[in-house]
Amino acid sequence: MNNKETNFKKENNKNEDILNIEDNNKNENEKLIPAIIQDYKTGQVLTLAFMNKESLLKSLQTGFTWFWSRERKKLWNKGETSGNKQEIKEIYYDCDKDALLIKVNQTGVACHTGNKTCFFEKLKFDKDNENLIDFLKKINLGFGNYSGTYLSHEVNEYNEENKTNYRFLDKLYEVIKERINNKTKDSYTYKLHLKGLDEIIKKFGEESIEVILAAKYQKEENLIYEIADLFYHLTVLMVEKKITYEDILIELKSRAK
């Protein structure tokens, strides 16, 4: 092993910013994060699996991959029965901190079918000579198999689609808040924050006018674009005034009859 290579077990404490080891909150441990598994030497993508906090913690502690089985509803150690272990060499997380890339030394094969990688089926189509809707129906991809990043399927007062949309707005809120708190100098958000509340209100007013003009005179795609701009500037204003989307939903719910 050369000096550039990482001794994973000695280095895993550096990942504590994505895993609060002291957190024993049951609801937090029910959340899932997708993990892309990649061959450390060849760069080949081996599989996609899901982790909760407990399985990630066990992976960090043991140096081998542990996942959450959505089908069996329990933790599983890759290779515990087959012997096809995955020794962790490096772990990366993406810019939004909602996905993992784990580089491993793979013993044997990664796929339960006996293939080296789970991604051995190539999507072959002719966009000029095939009806793509019929093509997708024919290959029957499992669009309904992924229920999102939560294990819980209990009925909520909001359905799954609304819950997903709410999570996105909440995520947008957190990104804007993070840019301001971290004083990200090259961020438009932070620069707008530095100009103060009056400038934020002014920008929101300008975007409101843009929405009105687009609704009156422009095509639908332009209107969608302007509404998205308005939503962004509205969220900046909300962060500045410390008002959350949950506060808005509570207010809207109180008006429901």
Secondary structure, DSSP 8 states (H G I E B T S, - for coil): --TTS--HHHHGGGGGGG--TT---HHHHTB-EEEEEEETTT--EEEEEEE-HHHHHHHHHHSB-EEEETTTTEEEETTTTT---EEEEEEEE-TTSS-EEEEEEE-S-SSTTS-SSS--------TTTS-HHHHHHHHT--GGG---SB------SS-HHHHHHHHHHHHHHHHHHHHHHTT-TT-HHHHHHHH-HHHHHHHHHHHHHHHHHHHHHS-HHHHHHHHHHHHHHHHHHHHHTT--HHHHHHHHHHH--
